Structure formats: structure tokens, C-alpha cells
Amino acid sequence: MNIDLSTYKGLFTDYTELRCQENNSLVIGFLKGNNTTNTRLTTSGVSARVYKDGAWGFASSPETTADGVKFVITTATHNAAFLAAKERQDAPPLPHGEVTTHHDSPPTSQQLNPEQFVAFLQEIDHYIATNYPGLASRTVTLNRTELKKNLLTSDGASAFSLLSRSLIQIGLTVEQDGAPVSLHEVFGGRGQFETLFSTPEALYPKIDQLYEHLMRKREGIYAAAGLKTCILAPEMTGILAHEAIGHTCEADLVLGGSAVGTKRGQPVASPLVSLVDFAHTAFGETCPVPIFVDDEGTTARDTVLIDQGILKGFLHNKESACHFQVPPTGNARAYRFSDEPLIRMRNTAILPGKDRLEEMIASLDDGYYLMRPSNGQADATSEFMFGVTLGYEVKDGKLGRAIKDTTISGLAFQVLQTVSEISQEFKWLSGGMCGKKQLIPVGLGGPALKCQVMIGGR
């Protein structure tokens, strides 16, 4: 990571992106007090991508040396020239990027060593085992990642980015009538572990709350299947915004035939709904995954996808922006040094509204308050299905019994057209990973939504 990439700019003959990158991860896990996982992984290397006459050439190497850098530049240049000559394309040149420089600051806090991480998690596990001896199982897992990127482009972009994320996941399981009932929650987010987690004791009230929800879920009921008026908590709104809306607005998927391809400038949601993919700052604070310069050297900017119900635009890299004749949005991102940048979301969220959550619940006569999602899926039509691991029935404006695990499904744009209230309260989910061809950290979030959605039953 200390290589001065600028010393190799003389090797650039066409549009070129040169990237040196190091990814570090640490995972420590406890299952019922036993240390079952303790892994550290570092991947590092250098890559180059070259564009010539409509063709891309790419090369990567784990050797972060002068020879490695020269190899990827010359190989990527050769690959681009070979492909351009083999199948000539009538492609316009890429939009010329601006000269820009960005450099993230290094961490300032003293980092814990692995033994201290283990001791920290043991204290949490001991607290759970002591206070809740009736649990059938418990898991405590630390996941810490650090992505360092050094980028130089022939357009004059130069950037060093450092993205750190520290998460602690708590999972609790009880038995009911011989069957397991589970609930988990992820704490933490962007930043160094030492900054986010001062002491194990700071998590105890949140663990107590998680256990209380689990006990209510243990005695829960099955939701009544069908189209219901529901209130989606911010966690549910966030996954809806990312999976079912954001992906359909990625320009490569638009070109592949996604549902929004012909709907730009048309109403696709309730006028109450606005949705933005934020680059690095939202509501005066740094986003969970701040991107100031993307992996093509484009200065990242906020991209409005839906404005008061109207579809406004798509997420672009340089090539798709050229096709649609719009400026690139800074959404080209790669996860490892050996990955080519793809069009990816950064921090996708529906904007907060004017309603208060408690008043939204009070206004619901018969429905559900859905709080916690599990994994889900969506396709290019915006059809989705998400699991729900925590929710409550709402009767006559009051929260009632918890519900067992269920699902919600539908067409996202149809669901958004039924939105009648949006909360003032807003929440980011900071532990998201998007799996479009290559894993990458993303931020997602939103307010609570009152809408109609199809919910599963028994």
C-alpha cells in the first residue's frame, strides 16, 4: 500500500485505472461458550484496467512490487488492444473524468490484539449464560473488516480510501414444543472496534431487549396470510429500498431489461416516497459506507432515484453514463484487488417523512408491525420475498402478540404506491453486504412505512 502509483503513469497509453488494494478481515465466534471460530485473512494485490476503442482489458497480480505493477499495466493494455482489434466496436470514448484527489485519514485509536478481542467476547457470552440460563443455544460473533484502496487514473484522479467496519452479532435460541425459536441482532457498523465498543457492559441493555423480544416470539402466533396493511420498521424499509428498488435502477441491469427501463420521468411510487443513493454524507452525518471517489476515479455524488414518487434516474459507471448521455454518478466499485469495478449501490435509503411512528401504529386497526428482516431476494421486475424474524400484530392501534417467522412478498413498486404514511424516525443498517457477482459492503436504511404488503401465514 506504500507504492507510489504515480511513478508508473508513464506506462499509460490509453484510458487506464491502476489500483493497489488490501483487504483484512477478522472473525471470532463463540457457540455456547466455546470458541468455534478464530480466523484472520488478508488479501492484497494490484490491478489495472484499460479501455481502448470500446474494449476493456483487465489484469491483476498479488505481487505489490514494481514488477507486479508494470505487469498488470502492460498486460491490461495488451488485452484491451487485442480485444479491440478482434471485434471492433463503434463505441464513443469514455467521459473524461475530472482531476481529483482524496485521502482518508488513518485510524487514531490503539487497536486491540486478538487475545483482547477474545476476552471481550467471553465477557458478553458469560453475561448471557449467567442471566439467561434457559437458552438452548447462544452465539457471539465478532466480524471486523478493513478495506484499503490506492487508486490512480489516466484522467488525473488520485485517491486513498480506508473503510473499516466492526460488528458484533448476538444470536439467542430457545425451545418451544421441541422446536427452536431464534432471534439475532447485529451491533456496530462503520469504524474501528475500539471506537464503537467501549466496554462489554454497554451492550447488556441491548441484549436484555433482544431476549425480551425472543421470549415474546416464543409465545407468538402465526400471522394471518394475505394482503395486509403493515408498518415496516426502518430495517425492513432498508432491505426493500436496496434489494427491490436499488438493484432495478443499476444501469447495467436497466440495459439488461429491468422493470424501470422505460419508466424514467413516470410515477412509480406514492408522492410521499423519495429514494436516494447517498455517496458519503446524509442528514449532516457520514454514511455507513462513505464513497468520495469510486473505483473509476469519479467523484461520487448523491443520486436521486425517486423524487416524490417520480423515477428520476439510474446508477452509473462511466460506460453506462456515456450510453445514457448523463454524467457518471460514482457507483463503480470493486471488492478485491482482483475484481473489476461493477455498478454498485453505496448507501440507499428512502427519505424520512412527517409522521411519528407511535401515531402510525395507533392509526392501524388491524395489521402488523414488521421489525426485523432475514435474508431475502428480488429480481429485475422488482418482485421480492423477504423473511421476517420479528414482528407484532397490531389491533385497534395497539401492539399485540409477537408473530412467528414469516415472509412478505410482492412487487416493490406496487407496494410503494400504497404508502400512506412515512415516519420522521430514520435508521441506517450498517452491516449490509451486497452479493451482486462479488460481495461488497453497503449501507441501507430508511424510516418506517405504512403500506400494504402480502404476508405469509402458517
Summary of the structure (lengths in Angstrom):
residues: 458
radius of gyration: 23.7
end to end distance: 53.5
largest distance: 71.4
contacts: 1617
relative contact order: 0.14
helix: 24%
strand: 44%
